[in-house]
Amino acid sequence: MARAYNFSAGPSAIPESVLKEAAAEMLDYKGTGMSVMEMSHRSSAFQSIIDDAEATLRRLMGIPENYRVMFLQGGATLQFAGVPMNLMRTRHAGYIVSGNWSKKAAKEAEKYGTVDVLATSEPTGFDRTATLEGPVDQDLDYVYLCQNETVYGTMTRELPQTGNVPIVADVSSMFLSCPVPVERYGLIYAGVQKNAGPAGNVVLICRDDLLGDGPALGDVVPTYMGYRVQADKDSLLNTPNTWGIYMCGKIFHWVEDTGGLDAMERRNWDKVNLLYDYLDQSRLFSPIAKRDSRSIANVTFRCPSKELDKEFVAGAAEHNILNVGGHRVLGGMRASCYNAVPKEAVEALLAYMESFEAAHRADCRTDA
Ligand SMILES: *Cc1c(COP(=O)(O)O)cnc(C)c1O
């Protein structure tokens, strides 16, 4: 059976070589006589797996020693609460709202303290990133942004200037897609199901001093949600998502073995630029995200009508091109071209777009 051209926004494509390795180790992981799924999280075999995953990630991202790496559960969504619970020491934080994920995070944070919306692109339908105007109040506990807004297909390339206020970033849909200057953030986190593993794990990287002696909101915070204790227990406070961490480790190695983050970034822009360049001259399709704000991963576009969008998505499936429908809040189309999506898949999508446009001349714009 042929593998699909899978443009799913998440859970999404995993490198075929990694899936094959996992399949080969399924019944007997390295002579242990059991699958990783069946093994104690306190075993030395699993300890080596999690240690190796962290070490590989540290090499890949150049994570400084004063940052702690945690493998947590509950998806990126749980960290919308985890961040304020742990870091809102004066119960006052700033949020940059550039799409539905940062909007949800800001709304969740309002349960715990005062949220200042420092910038927003909501008035233009989140078709671009949001940029800070002027200096940031230095009394804020942190400034939050979602660096790649998965639904709208926008990406913030320049981090905001926040002075001494730590930057907290949800990088779920650009995790390991390109290098990031870790030392410029206070905290980075990502749900791994976009680029780095199966759903259910979050990688959280936090500067040690921000952890303090415990969560900002004190003892009411569920023990599990306290970053200090999770860091001190090396993500083994309770039973972690052992299988997920094992798969993450394999994918981290795959990124490293295929050239690391610089090479990944080049390949990713090469892929999405095939689509962006086509969209810029197409007379049928319109790109949704503004040029300066375009994502390295999620390419959003639409046809002149909802009916054509529907026809496009249905026709794509007949070409083995799957999951190109847009998010339910936005409609249109979205092709998520994450790390494990091969260029060949993007070329197949491009060819299909060209043939679809040729077959719908009557619906095309006549202006340039
Ligand atoms: C997918 C996604 C989320 C939600 O992740 P869950 O693991 O489903 O909670 C949050 N933020 C961003 C940027 C995402 O892409």
PDBQT file of the ligand as one rigid body, heavy atoms in Angstrom, charges set to zero:
ROOT
HETATM    1  C1  LIG A 401      -1.885  22.070  17.814  1.00  0.00    +0.000 C 
HETATM    2  C2  LIG A 401      -1.550  23.271  18.608  1.00  0.00    +0.000 A 
HETATM    3  C3  LIG A 401      -1.978  23.431  19.937  1.00  0.00    +0.000 A 
HETATM    4  C4  LIG A 401      -2.876  22.441  20.640  1.00  0.00    +0.000 C 
HETATM    5  O1  LIG A 401      -2.200  21.273  20.922  1.00  0.00    +0.000 OA
HETATM    6  P1  LIG A 401      -2.894  20.115  21.784  1.00  0.00    +0.000 P 
HETATM    7  O2  LIG A 401      -1.757  19.160  21.934  1.00  0.00    +0.000 OA
HETATM    8  O3  LIG A 401      -4.031  19.586  20.992  1.00  0.00    +0.000 OA
HETATM    9  O4  LIG A 401      -3.315  20.707  23.060  1.00  0.00    +0.000 OA
HETATM   10  C5  LIG A 401      -1.582  24.561  20.616  1.00  0.00    +0.000 A 
HETATM   11  N1  LIG A 401      -0.810  25.489  20.031  1.00  0.00    +0.000 NA
HETATM   12  C6  LIG A 401      -0.400  25.370  18.745  1.00  0.00    +0.000 A 
HETATM   13  C7  LIG A 401       0.438  26.432  18.149  1.00  0.00    +0.000 C 
HETATM   14  C8  LIG A 401      -0.762  24.265  18.001  1.00  0.00    +0.000 A 
HETATM   15  O5  LIG A 401      -0.352  24.157  16.732  1.00  0.00    +0.000 OA
ENDROOT
TORSDOF 0
